[in-house]
């Protein structure tokens, strides 16, 4: 999914309210109370204008928010009146920006006037700053500026008037660190007069600040300036109200550096044992966790010490933000993030869960962001300043805790909400109806082709085996519809001796017989459901009907599910030929490989897209399984999954013997993986940055709001960002993703991921912070959008332009580069075996973008949708596959190794050591060898003509594979040490590539060998525009980077 919005930049809308007011007029959303809309980011400025149109992404169209009929069989307007769980993330009855609970002033703890009151937290592990007179470059200038701002304040050396003296001997927890002795004069403020006039003392401090007062609670007050005392320990200078434009007032220079030094760099286990987690450099193929983001320059990391979210959840393409639009343009680095909100953690760890109880979720009263590690505590813990909009918020009395000398809460180890990733129990006001039970409705093609291929048999057997594993326990709902040229319903009412089948032949005037008995409780009707699944393959065994009425079938299924939502699973084996949504055979071999090819990759009809959007509004997600042996027009059917938060599975030329195991494994995974129901995703960012384009399987309901009826562990979204301000005034930019969803057990949860990156001036700081894995994932998603709009040739040109622009920027601003083919990039950009330039070249030769007339539109479209929804952990090997030589691998390969063994590439829960990697070139192959290739979607085992017969017998249990159909050849059970090690390697890789990697066996000289060699991206390709090796492409990019742009 890819979207671009034309409204105001994200962050100006503080609550999850409907984006288009026209929805309320159409009756599709429940009206809410009048809401106060604050100025942009809470600083009193005007709302910013819409972002400039971009080449990628889909323009946000508010008219799509209006419900529309996808066919004449049903009346969606009537169904729009059904209650839904998620009109918005905010409580329906609360006005915008209003706190969830009001607290009486007397409930706040008493305020004490102490030296440590509201002092800015100290920077962690920062080397002494050079004097301002010295020549500082890059990060030293930034630190000097920060220190001088903290030292002098917004008023220069002359500090504002100070209040009455502090009390003697304050409590220990209020005193802060000891005062330095003999502090230099430039650190001392002016001497304060004795007994200052009353007009200089400031007003007395109220016991609780008014909700409308946004300034500092001790505005105009402060402790006396002691003799030889350091300003760093006297608290911040007097601040004006947040509406002022001064960056010093909005973002104190040290507002994020308040956590102890022993904080981790990722989320914690429920025990909250905070330990160091040593980050691994991104891109080292010998590292255990290759998804770890790129290391940040030492000077940058000192400015963000709070624990970010786990990189499995959120990946930044660049772990720093340029301080100006000019710097962002010059560095030419694609900026964005990859979000995988429900990602599975290593060792099946779970996120900590926090329940705020009756006090309500602690959120910003203005922008509605959730409390996170990067907020600034004020007034000794009585208030906190939002790191997104800058507004000061009162702390509920039940949530109050004193601050430690370092500025952090004293109970920080007991507060999981102050971690980068956390799950919050959502109160009742976050739902407009009780949580729905998980509902599964299966829509199965039983035409002659579907039955003959064995698809129906594999489907029935798999569902029968997984009935006990379906999520929802005793709440799960189950329904089944089959179809050919007619629609078949099944009465599954509890107590029946056998299921009853009802056939509706009139698909144009379709009606639903006994709707209350077609979608039933699984546990109560278990016997009837099992009986139906056992007889289903035999029930349609003799059918000769070749037609399929997919459109009427999905409309009937939606009619069953519209009241409660759930997951619809479609199994289609041919082009739809009857009823609504009929598709025609439009594959044109003459257009493949030409400028007209992209027309075959776009939907020919909007019927299925309109249905998907309507399904999404009623919380219905669609998983689509396609099995046709011939052209199926995947491009027209795939929007059913794209816009409803589902997933597409493609099995060209399906047979039970060849693809049965893969289909069964992927169906099982789709049913049993962790899923968030009725989900919406709200994205937030700090003022000065905005989101532009979105990619992934969801529907964009607003400029920063994604709707996904089902968000699962494999769902990943790409979000492009850009600077909205000419010059950033804050020192740190934060991003937050809040996912409101229902668990399979019926609990409403809010999963919050927050990350912060520093704002830097130096170009080398930006290049050193690049995460090439995430960057290439985002670039690939963006190039897919261009391929659909203007063609594959334009997409390949864009990929080459990205490589040239980055190389030119690094040559100009990043450092010296040698001439010729030598292109020296920073270590962080070597995330794959070579460098980022080769990654772009590998993408150009990938099946998603390569030219030629050897790839049909169905196959290419299926790969496009897989890449559009692909996480960083999978896109790495998809772009640049991993190649292993298994016949001459070291003896240690295939055996478990210690988890912390350095320099060893391993995989799987058992940490199986993998063989050394081999370059992707045919020059590495030999006729006596055996090579295993992993591209994230499948495994390939290539065998030379002269490979040892003993090796063949060890793997396949036969002396020779001559004359054997390699498409159905499978490995035999392990028989010796060699076969055991190879089995261990394959199983370990499969554990990291859920749900299933099919193993394709290839023999040297076999017909399928040519397509296998497509993946050897370092060699020349045969299509126009790809006839260059890696060295030649590197030289071309290097030459183009020296030319003037």
FIDO-579152 format. One record per residue (C-alpha): x, y, z; residue number from 0. Coordinates in steps of 0.1 Angstrom, whole numbers. Example, Ala and Ser with C-alpha at 12.3 -4.5 7.8 and 13.67 -1.06 7.14 Angstrom:
residues 2
123_-45_78_0
137_-11_71_1
END
This chain:
residues 1045
0_0_0_0
13_34_-8_1
-4_67_-1_2
4_104_-2_3
-18_129_15_4
-26_164_5_5
-39_177_39_6
-19_194_67_7
12_177_79_8
8_149_105_9
8_158_141_10
-16_187_138_11
-45_164_147_12
-42_154_183_13
-68_127_185_14
-79_97_165_15
-110_114_152_16
-124_108_117_17
-103_125_91_18
-132_135_68_19
-162_153_83_20
-183_141_54_21
-183_107_71_22
-206_120_98_23
-230_133_72_24
-232_99_55_25
-239_82_88_26
-207_61_87_27
-192_74_118_28
-206_81_152_29
-207_118_159_30
-185_131_187_31
-186_161_209_32
-171_194_196_33
-134_191_197_34
-108_217_202_35
-81_217_175_36
-49_231_188_37
-24_250_167_38
3_230_149_39
23_210_174_40
11_230_202_41
33_260_196_42
7_285_186_43
18_287_150_44
-5_284_120_45
-12_250_105_46
13_242_78_47
2_238_42_48
0_205_24_49
32_189_13_50
43_193_-22_51
32_164_-46_52
56_136_-49_53
62_111_-76_54
57_81_-54_55
27_71_-33_56
-10_74_-38_57
-27_108_-34_58
-49_107_-3_59
-85_110_-14_60
-111_119_13_61
-139_108_-10_62
-128_73_-6_63
-139_76_30_64
-175_76_19_65
-191_41_17_66
-200_30_-18_67
-217_0_-32_68
-195_-26_-48_69
-224_-43_-65_70
-261_-45_-67_71
-266_-76_-47_72
-265_-59_-13_73
-271_-25_2_74
-239_-14_19_75
-256_18_32_76
-278_-4_54_77
-248_-23_67_78
-230_9_75_79
-254_14_104_80
-239_-17_121_81
-219_-8_152_82
-181_-9_147_83
-153_-10_172_84
-130_15_158_85
-144_48_145_86
-113_64_161_87
-86_56_186_88
-99_82_210_89
-129_77_234_90
-160_87_215_91
-175_109_242_92
-144_129_251_93
-135_162_234_94
-102_166_217_95
-73_173_239_96
-91_168_272_97
-74_147_298_98
-90_114_307_99
-95_124_343_100
-94_157_362_101
-75_159_395_102
-82_182_424_103
-55_207_432_104
-52_194_467_105
-44_159_455_106
-10_171_442_107
21_166_465_108
33_198_481_109
60_218_462_110
93_224_479_111
117_251_468_112
149_233_464_113
181_236_445_114
175_205_425_115
140_216_415_116
134_212_378_117
171_212_369_118
177_198_334_119
190_163_334_120
228_160_329_121
242_147_297_122
254_112_299_123
290_103_291_124
298_135_273_125
334_146_270_126
343_181_281_127
333_208_256_128
361_229_241_129
360_267_247_130
339_285_223_131
369_303_209_132
384_272_195_133
376_260_161_134
350_232_165_135
336_211_136_136
307_188_132_137
294_174_164_138
317_195_187_139
300_226_174_140
266_212_182_141
278_202_217_142
293_236_223_143
261_253_212_144
241_231_235_145
264_238_265_146
264_275_259_147
226_276_256_148
224_258_289_149
250_280_305_150
238_314_294_151
201_307_289_152
178_327_266_153
187_359_284_154
225_357_278_155
248_360_308_156
224_381_327_157
199_357_344_158
163_366_352_159
153_379_386_160
152_352_413_161
128_345_441_162
132_341_478_163
159_320_493_164
154_283_496_165
148_265_528_166
177_251_549_167
186_214_548_168
161_202_522_169
154_165_521_170
181_144_505_171
160_134_475_172
155_170_466_173
191_182_470_174
207_169_438_175
245_166_433_176
270_185_454_177
280_220_444_178
313_223_426_179
340_243_444_180
359_271_428_181
338_271_397_182
352_294_369_183
337_328_367_184
321_322_334_185
300_296_350_186
287_319_377_187
257_341_374_188
255_377_387_189
253_382_424_190
218_385_437_191
209_415_459_192
198_409_494_193
161_410_501_194
150_418_465_195
119_439_460_196
87_422_460_197
81_429_423_198
112_408_415_199
103_378_436_200
75_364_414_201
41_352_424_202
37_325_451_203
36_290_438_204
1_274_437_205
-3_239_450_206
-15_227_416_207
-11_244_382_208
-42_253_363_209
-50_231_333_210
-48_262_311_211
-14_274_324_212
12_261_300_213
42_280_314_214
67_269_340_215
50_264_374_216
78_284_390_217
79_311_364_218
100_340_378_219
112_320_408_220
142_300_416_221
168_294_444_222
193_321_452_223
226_320_433_224
250_306_458_225
286_316_459_226
309_296_435_227
280_275_424_228
277_261_389_229
248_272_368_230
244_237_356_231
230_228_391_232
207_258_395_233
179_247_371_234
170_261_337_235
165_298_330_236
131_313_331_237
109_301_303_238
81_318_285_239
48_302_276_240
50_275_249_241
34_297_223_242
67_316_219_243
88_307_190_244
121_305_207_245
137_271_202_246
153_274_237_247
118_276_252_248
105_248_231_249
132_222_234_250
158_225_262_251
191_213_249_252
193_184_274_253
156_174_276_254
163_138_264_255
194_130_283_256
178_121_316_257
180_84_320_258
207_64_339_259
237_51_321_260
227_15_326_261
196_18_305_262
193_-8_277_263
190_-1_240_264
158_-20_235_265
126_-33_252_266
128_-54_283_267
113_-85_295_268
84_-84_320_269
110_-85_349_270
123_-51_338_271
159_-62_344_272
177_-34_326_273
209_-46_311_274
232_-34_284_275
225_-48_250_276
256_-44_228_277
244_-32_194_278
257_-51_164_279
267_-32_132_280
242_-36_105_281
252_-55_75_282
279_-78_89_283
270_-111_74_284
287_-129_102_285
265_-113_129_286
238_-132_146_287
212_-104_144_288
216_-89_110_289
185_-66_115_290
203_-45_141_291
204_-9_129_292
236_8_118_293
259_21_145_294
257_58_151_295
287_80_153_296
301_82_189_297
294_119_191_298
257_114_182_299
249_85_205_300
258_107_235_301
228_129_229_302
201_101_230_303
206_79_260_304
170_67_267_305
162_31_255_306
146_31_220_307
123_4_207_308
136_-29_195_309
148_-26_159_310
126_-55_150_311
97_-32_155_312
110_0_139_313
140_6_116_314
152_41_106_315
169_43_72_316
192_70_87_317
197_70_125_318
201_108_124_319
182_138_109_320
199_166_90_321
193_200_107_322
181_217_75_323
163_210_43_324
194_221_24_325
215_195_41_326
188_168_35_327
189_177_-2_328
226_177_-5_329
232_143_13_330
206_126_-10_331
199_99_15_332
163_85_14_333
148_91_48_334
121_71_64_335
114_41_86_336
102_6_83_337
75_-3_109_338
67_-39_118_339
45_-33_149_340
36_-69_158_341
70_-84_150_342
79_-116_168_343
108_-111_193_344
137_-135_197_345
131_-165_219_346
93_-156_218_347
97_-129_244_348
67_-107_250_349
64_-70_256_350
58_-58_291_351
21_-48_298_352
11_-18_319_353
-23_-11_332_354
-29_25_344_355
-62_16_360_356
-87_42_370_357
-62_71_365_358
-63_66_327_359
-36_63_301_360
-9_90_306_361
-9_109_273_362
-2_144_261_363
-33_166_264_364
-25_183_232_365
-11_160_205_366
-23_128_224_367
10_111_221_368
18_84_247_369
42_89_276_370
76_75_265_371
113_75_275_372
121_108_257_373
97_132_276_374
112_158_299_375
103_157_336_376
96_190_353_377
88_204_387_378
105_174_404_379
81_150_386_380
49_169_389_381
48_178_352_382
63_165_320_383
69_182_287_384
58_163_255_385
87_155_232_386
64_158_201_387
45_191_206_388
64_207_235_389
33_212_257_390
37_208_295_391
13_182_311_392
3_177_347_393
11_143_363_394
-18_126_379_395
-14_123_417_396
-15_85_415_397
13_86_390_398
36_110_408_399
71_101_418_400
101_122_429_401
130_125_405_402
165_112_411_403
195_135_410_404
200_126_373_405
165_138_364_406
149_104_360_407
121_91_380_408
131_71_411_409
108_43_401_410
120_41_365_411
128_4_367_412
92_-3_377_413
77_17_348_414
76_-2_315_415
58_26_298_416
92_44_299_417
107_18_276_418
109_21_238_419
82_-5_233_420
53_-13_256_421
17_-26_256_422
-9_-6_275_423
-42_-20_286_424
-68_2_269_425
-97_14_291_426
-133_9_281_427
-136_43_265_428
-113_32_237_429
-140_10_223_430
-175_17_211_431
-186_-19_215_432
-173_-50_233_433
-143_-67_217_434
-154_-91_189_435
-145_-128_189_436
-121_-139_162_437
-142_-150_132_438
-130_-170_102_439
-150_-174_70_440
-135_-196_43_441
-146_-189_7_442
-134_-220_-13_443
-134_-225_-51_444
-148_-260_-58_445
-147_-258_-96_446
-133_-287_-117_447
-98_-272_-118_448
-97_-266_-80_449
-108_-302_-72_450
-85_-318_-97_451
-54_-300_-85_452
-58_-313_-50_453
-63_-278_-35_454
-96_-286_-19_455
-83_-318_-3_456
-52_-300_12_457
-74_-272_24_458
-99_-295_42_459
-71_-316_58_460
-52_-285_70_461
-82_-268_86_462
-92_-301_102_463
-58_-304_118_464
-57_-268_130_465
-91_-265_146_466
-75_-268_181_467
-50_-241_173_468
-73_-214_160_469
-70_-182_181_470
-99_-172_204_471
-103_-203_225_472
-140_-209_230_473
-150_-176_214_474
-139_-184_178_475
-165_-182_151_476
-164_-204_120_477
-181_-203_86_478
-176_-219_52_479
-189_-210_17_480
-180_-229_-15_481
-187_-218_-50_482
-184_-227_-87_483
-210_-210_-109_484
-234_-212_-79_485
-230_-204_-42_486
-231_-231_-16_487
-239_-224_20_488
-236_-249_49_489
-258_-250_80_490
-235_-257_109_491
-259_-253_137_492
-249_-271_169_493
-269_-303_174_494
-272_-313_138_495
-262_-349_130_496
-246_-337_97_497
-241_-304_80_498
-268_-292_56_499
-258_-278_22_500
-279_-251_5_501
-273_-241_-31_502
-282_-206_-44_503
-281_-207_-82_504
-292_-171_-88_505
-260_-152_-82_506
-274_-119_-95_507
-302_-117_-69_508
-283_-134_-41_509
-299_-139_-7_510
-285_-154_25_511
-306_-184_39_512
-306_-188_77_513
-278_-163_83_514
-277_-171_121_515
-267_-207_114_516
-240_-201_88_517
-215_-184_111_518
-214_-204_143_519
-193_-209_175_520
-165_-233_168_521
-165_-251_201_522
-203_-256_202_523
-205_-269_166_524
-172_-287_166_525
-187_-321_156_526
-207_-307_126_527
-177_-287_114_528
-154_-317_115_529
-180_-338_96_530
-182_-311_69_531
-144_-309_65_532
-141_-347_62_533
-167_-350_35_534
-158_-317_16_535
-132_-332_-9_536
-156_-361_-18_537
-187_-338_-19_538
-174_-321_-51_539
-152_-348_-65_540
-172_-354_-97_541
-179_-318_-106_542
-174_-307_-142_543
-182_-271_-137_544
-153_-249_-149_545
-169_-215_-139_546
-163_-195_-108_547
-184_-168_-92_548
-158_-151_-70_549
-175_-117_-68_550
-209_-130_-55_551
-191_-154_-31_552
-172_-127_-14_553
-202_-104_-12_554
-221_-133_5_555
-193_-139_30_556
-191_-102_38_557
-228_-102_45_558
-222_-128_72_559
-193_-110_87_560
-203_-73_84_561
-218_-71_119_562
-187_-83_138_563
-157_-83_113_564
-130_-109_112_565
-109_-127_86_566
-121_-138_52_567
-99_-164_35_568
-103_-168_-3_569
-91_-198_-23_570
-94_-192_-60_571
-81_-214_-89_572
-90_-196_-121_573
-102_-163_-135_574
-136_-152_-121_575
-161_-160_-149_576
-196_-155_-134_577
-215_-128_-117_578
-200_-95_-104_579
-163_-90_-107_580
-159_-110_-139_581
-123_-107_-153_582
-112_-113_-188_583
-80_-128_-201_584
-59_-97_-209_585
-23_-112_-208_586
-5_-99_-239_587
29_-116_-246_588
37_-88_-270_589
35_-62_-242_590
58_-80_-218_591
92_-63_-218_592
79_-31_-234_593
67_2_-222_594
32_-11_-220_595
40_-39_-196_596
31_-18_-165_597
-6_-17_-177_598
-7_-55_-171_599
6_-49_-136_600
-23_-26_-126_601
-59_-36_-119_602
-82_-35_-149_603
-112_-30_-127_604
-120_-12_-94_605
-146_-38_-82_606
-122_-57_-59_607
-105_-25_-46_608
-139_-9_-37_609
-149_-41_-19_610
-117_-42_0_611
-122_-6_12_612
-157_-14_23_613
-145_-46_40_614
-119_-25_59_615
-145_-2_73_616
-164_-31_87_617
-132_-46_102_618
-130_-75_77_619
-96_-85_65_620
-89_-107_34_621
-62_-133_28_622
-61_-144_-8_623
-47_-178_-20_624
-44_-181_-58_625
-37_-215_-75_626
-44_-211_-112_627
-22_-230_-137_628
-27_-202_-162_629
-33_-165_-162_630
-54_-153_-132_631
-50_-115_-134_632
-34_-114_-100_633
-31_-76_-104_634
-69_-72_-103_635
-75_-96_-74_636
-46_-86_-51_637
-62_-53_-40_638
-86_-74_-19_639
-57_-81_5_640
-38_-49_0_641
-65_-25_12_642
-79_-47_39_643
-47_-55_58_644
-45_-90_45_645
-19_-110_26_646
-15_-126_-9_647
-3_-161_-15_648
4_-173_-50_649
10_-209_-62_650
14_-210_-100_651
5_-243_-115_652
-4_-258_-82_653
-4_-296_-76_654
-7_-314_-44_655
26_-333_-49_656
46_-301_-58_657
31_-274_-36_658
9_-292_-10_659
34_-289_18_660
40_-252_11_661
3_-244_9_662
-4_-263_41_663
24_-246_60_664
14_-211_48_665
-23_-217_56_666
-14_-229_91_667
8_-199_96_668
-19_-175_85_669
-44_-190_109_670
-23_-193_140_671
2_-164_140_672
-3_-136_165_673
-29_-112_151_674
-43_-79_163_675
-80_-75_154_676
-98_-42_147_677
-65_-24_145_678
-56_11_136_679
-21_26_136_680
-14_62_145_681
19_77_136_682
35_108_152_683
66_128_148_684
83_158_163_685
75_192_149_686
97_200_119_687
93_166_102_688
64_151_84_689
53_118_69_690
48_118_31_691
42_84_16_692
31_50_30_693
37_15_17_694
22_-17_29_695
-11_-36_32_696
-35_-12_49_697
-59_16_41_698
-49_52_47_699
-78_68_66_700
-60_101_74_701
-27_118_69_702
-12_98_97_703
-38_70_104_704
-36_35_89_705
-66_11_92_706
-58_-26_92_707
-86_-49_104_708
-60_-75_111_709
-24_-66_118_710
-2_-97_121_711
34_-105_130_712
46_-104_93_713
30_-71_84_714
55_-44_76_715
49_-8_65_716
73_17_49_717
69_54_57_718
89_81_39_719
96_113_59_720
109_147_50_721
117_180_67_722
87_204_69_723
108_232_84_724
136_249_66_725
157_247_98_726
152_224_127_727
154_240_161_728
152_209_183_729
182_186_190_730
163_154_188_731
135_141_165_732
111_114_179_733
88_90_161_734
60_71_177_735
36_44_164_736
6_36_185_737
-14_5_175_738
-49_1_191_739
-61_-34_186_740
-80_-64_201_741
-61_-95_211_742
-73_-129_202_743
-84_-133_239_744
-106_-102_237_745
-85_-76_254_746
-81_-41_241_747
-45_-31_239_748
-24_-2_228_749
11_-12_215_750
34_18_216_751
68_20_198_752
90_51_202_753
123_60_188_754
145_91_189_755
173_102_166_756
196_132_170_757
196_162_147_758
231_167_132_759
249_193_111_760
278_173_98_761
274_153_66_762
297_125_78_763
274_121_108_764
246_114_84_765
265_89_63_766
278_71_93_767
242_67_106_768
229_50_75_769
211_16_79_770
214_2_44_771
191_-28_51_772
162_-5_60_773
171_21_33_774
171_-4_5_775
138_-19_18_776
122_16_16_777
138_24_-18_778
125_-9_-32_779
90_-1_-20_780
91_33_-35_781
105_19_-69_782
75_-5_-70_783
52_25_-70_784
70_40_-99_785
70_7_-118_786
32_6_-116_787
28_42_-127_788
54_47_-154_789
70_13_-161_790
98_-10_-150_791
124_10_-170_792
116_41_-150_793
119_21_-118_794
153_8_-128_795
164_44_-137_796
153_55_-103_797
173_28_-86_798
204_38_-105_799
198_75_-98_800
196_67_-60_801
230_50_-62_802
246_78_-82_803
231_106_-60_804
244_89_-28_805
278_84_-43_806
279_120_-56_807
269_133_-22_808
295_113_-4_809
322_124_-28_810
312_160_-24_811
304_163_13_812
313_131_30_813
350_126_22_814
376_120_-4_815
370_92_-30_816
395_76_-53_817
391_76_-90_818
382_47_-113_819
362_18_-99_820
371_25_-63_821
342_38_-43_822
350_41_-6_823
319_43_15_824
315_44_53_825
313_11_72_826
276_14_79_827
268_14_42_828
284_-20_38_829
253_-37_51_830
254_-64_24_831
285_-82_13_832
296_-53_-9_833
280_-19_-5_834
249_1_-11_835
257_7_-48_836
256_-31_-54_837
223_-34_-35_838
207_-10_-60_839
223_-30_-89_840
209_-62_-73_841
174_-47_-71_842
176_-37_-108_843
183_-74_-116_844
157_-87_-92_845
126_-104_-106_846
105_-75_-93_847
123_-50_-117_848
144_-69_-142_849
135_-65_-179_850
130_-90_-206_851
100_-110_-217_852
106_-141_-195_853
84_-131_-165_854
46_-131_-168_855
24_-104_-152_856
10_-128_-126_857
44_-139_-113_858
57_-103_-112_859
27_-89_-95_860
28_-116_-68_861
65_-107_-61_862
55_-70_-60_863
30_-76_-33_864
54_-97_-14_865
80_-70_-15_866
55_-43_-6_867
47_-61_26_868
82_-74_34_869
101_-67_66_870
137_-57_68_871
147_-92_80_872
135_-107_48_873
143_-80_22_874
180_-82_29_875
183_-117_14_876
156_-111_-11_877
176_-82_-27_878
210_-99_-23_879
206_-137_-18_880
229_-157_4_881
249_-185_-14_882
266_-213_4_883
289_-241_-8_884
276_-272_11_885
299_-299_-4_886
331_-285_9_887
318_-266_39_888
339_-266_72_889
333_-294_96_890
318_-270_121_891
290_-260_97_892
257_-277_104_893
264_-280_141_894
252_-258_170_895
276_-231_182_896
277_-210_213_897
254_-180_209_898
281_-154_216_899
308_-169_193_900
322_-140_174_901
327_-140_136_902
303_-170_130_903
272_-169_108_904
245_-189_124_905
207_-193_122_906
177_-208_140_907
169_-213_177_908
197_-238_181_909
222_-214_166_910
233_-237_137_911
265_-226_121_912
261_-218_84_913
288_-223_58_914
309_-193_46_915
291_-171_21_916
301_-173_-16_917
299_-144_-41_918
269_-144_-64_919
288_-152_-95_920
288_-182_-118_921
326_-181_-116_922
323_-196_-81_923
305_-227_-94_924
321_-259_-104_925
307_-291_-119_926
317_-312_-89_927
301_-288_-64_928
267_-284_-46_929
254_-249_-37_930
225_-237_-16_931
209_-203_-22_932
185_-185_1_933
165_-155_-13_934
139_-152_16_935
111_-167_-6_936
126_-200_-15_937
157_-223_-12_938
175_-236_-42_939
200_-265_-42_940
221_-266_-73_941
240_-298_-81_942
268_-301_-106_943
269_-328_-133_944
299_-345_-117_945
288_-344_-81_946
295_-375_-61_947
269_-403_-64_948
275_-409_-27_949
264_-373_-20_950
233_-379_-41_951
224_-410_-22_952
230_-393_11_953
205_-365_3_954
178_-383_-17_955
182_-419_-9_956
189_-429_-45_957
220_-434_-66_958
210_-410_-94_959
184_-383_-100_960
185_-386_-138_961
150_-388_-153_962
134_-377_-120_963
109_-348_-120_964
129_-323_-101_965
98_-302_-93_966
86_-330_-70_967
119_-342_-57_968
123_-339_-19_969
151_-346_5_970
152_-380_22_971
154_-384_59_972
190_-379_73_973
211_-410_67_974
246_-399_76_975
266_-370_90_976
266_-350_58_977
229_-352_52_978
222_-345_89_979
243_-313_87_980
225_-302_55_981
191_-309_71_982
202_-288_101_983
212_-259_79_984
180_-259_58_985
158_-262_89_986
177_-234_107_987
172_-211_77_988
135_-220_75_989
130_-210_111_990
141_-175_102_991
119_-174_71_992
83_-182_82_993
61_-197_73_994
78_-221_48_995
107_-221_23_996
102_-245_-5_997
134_-263_-16_998
139_-264_-54_999
164_-289_-66_1000
183_-280_-98_1001
207_-300_-118_1002
234_-285_-140_1003
221_-280_-175_1004
184_-286_-164_1005
157_-263_-179_1006
152_-243_-148_1007
189_-235_-144_1008
186_-202_-163_1009
161_-187_-139_1010
184_-197_-110_1011
213_-178_-126_1012
191_-147_-125_1013
199_-145_-88_1014
237_-143_-94_1015
235_-105_-96_1016
272_-99_-98_1017
272_-113_-134_1018
259_-97_-165_1019
221_-101_-171_1020
206_-107_-205_1021
179_-80_-206_1022
184_-45_-219_1023
198_-22_-192_1024
212_-51_-171_1025
241_-62_-193_1026
268_-52_-168_1027
287_-69_-141_1028
292_-55_-106_1029
326_-40_-115_1030
312_-23_-146_1031
281_-10_-128_1032
303_4_-100_1033
325_22_-125_1034
294_36_-142_1035
280_49_-109_1036
314_63_-99_1037
317_82_-132_1038
282_96_-130_1039
289_107_-94_1040
318_129_-107_1041
296_145_-134_1042
277_177_-125_1043
241_170_-118_1044
END
